[in-house]
Every structure is written in C-alpha cells, then in structure tokens.
Amino acid sequence: MKRLATMVIGTITMLALAGSASAALRSPQVVVNGGTLQGYLNGVGESINVSTDQQDIQQVANEFSPARDEMAVEYQILVAAREATSREMVPEQYRHLSPVELSQRIEALRSFIR
C-alpha cells in the first residue's frame, strides 16, 4: 500500500511540475545515417535520397513565393461581401458600396479572372 501511495504521489508531483513542451522545427532536418530507411524507400519504388533531399526541400520551401492574382483575390472578397449578412463582416474598404455596386464590380472582374 505504501508503494502504491508513493507512486501516486510521485505521479501527481510529476504532472504538477511538468510544463508544456514546445520547440521550433529543426532546421536543417536531422541527418539520416544508415541504409535501413533508404533501403525501404528504394524497395517501395521511391526515389528519395534521405541524405540530401531534406535540405533540398527545405531550401525550396524557404524560397517559394506563391503567385497571387490580385484581381482574383478582389473578386473573391467582393463575392463574399455581397453575400455577407452583416456589414460588420465586410472589409471596411467595401462597406460603402451598395449591393448593386458590388455586383457591377464583380461582373467587371469576372471577365479578367477566367
């Protein structure tokens, strides 16, 4: 019984003192040494090189900037503004527009984004 009480008290103490774990992602990724993972990937038809591809992907991800079509973004915002049930949900720059003006601007943009 004493052992059980010690275990319970120890567990409660550990839980009380434990903080939340958080850490940034590793950069660069952990180097994988050994042929087991590479052998498995080769065996299932993957062409990933576990020694180099992690860094390559990380470099591409850091340099990648997605294309942004400003007209398409404005079109989506205007459609959402037209469908909004409350003016508070509409971005400030579009609150002054009437439903007719919103629809006219949407139709003007529609031909450019298709």
N, C-alpha and C positions, 0 to 999 in steps of 0.2 A: 504494500500500500504506500509505503514511504517512497519507493522508487517511482510509482505512478504519479504521486504528488510532485516529486522533483521534476519529472518530465513535463507535467502540465505547467508548472511554474516556469520552467525553462522555456517552453514554447511560447507562453504568454509574454515573457520578457523579451524574447527574440522578436516577436511580432510588434511589440510596443516600441522597440528601439530601431527596428528596420525602417529605413527611408525608402522612398520610391526610387527605382533605378531609372537612370536616363543617361544616354550617351549619344554623341554625334556619330553619324555613319563613318566607317573607316574610309580614309582616303589616303593613299590608294588602297584597293582591296587587299585582303590577305593573300600572300603568295602561296600557291598550292604546289607543294613538292611531293613527288611520288607519282607513280603511274596508275594507281587504282582508279581515281576519278577519270583521268584521261583515257584509260583503257575501257572503262564503262561507256564513256561518251563515244569513243570510236566504235565500240561494239554495237551501239544502237543507231549508228549512222550519222552522228553529229560531227560537225567539222570545227568544233570549238577547241581552241588551244587554251587550256586552263592557265598556262604560264603567262600569256600575253594579252588575251582578248579582254580580260577585265579592265586593264588600263586603257586599251583602245576604246572600249565602250564608254568608259568614264570620260575620256577626253572628248569624244563626240558629243556626249550629253552636256558637257560644260560649254561647248562651243555652239550648240544648236540653238537657233532662234526661230520659232515657227513663223511662217508667213502670216500676216494679219491684213485682211481685206477690210479696210475702214468702212467702205460702203456697205459691206455685208453685215458688219457689226452694227452700224447705224440702222440698217433695215430691221435687224432682229430687235433692237431696242425700241424702235418705233412700233413694231407689231405688238410687242409686249405692252407698251404704253397705251396703245389703242384698246387692248383687251383688259387693261387693269380696271378693277372695280373701285379703286380709291385713288385719288390724285396723289396721296402721300406715297404711293408705291411707284409713281412715275418720277424719273430723274428730273431734277429741277429745270434743266435746260429745255425740257419738253412740256412742262406743266402749263405753259401759257397757250399752247396750241389746242385748237378745238378738235373734236373728232374728225371733222371734215378736212382740216389742215393736215392732221396726222395721216389720213387716208391718201390725200393728194401726194404727200411726200413719199409715202410707201410706194405708191404707183410709179412715181418718178424714179425711184431707186430700183424698182423691180427689173426693169429692162437692162440695167447695168450689171446685176449680180447673177444673172442666169448664164 
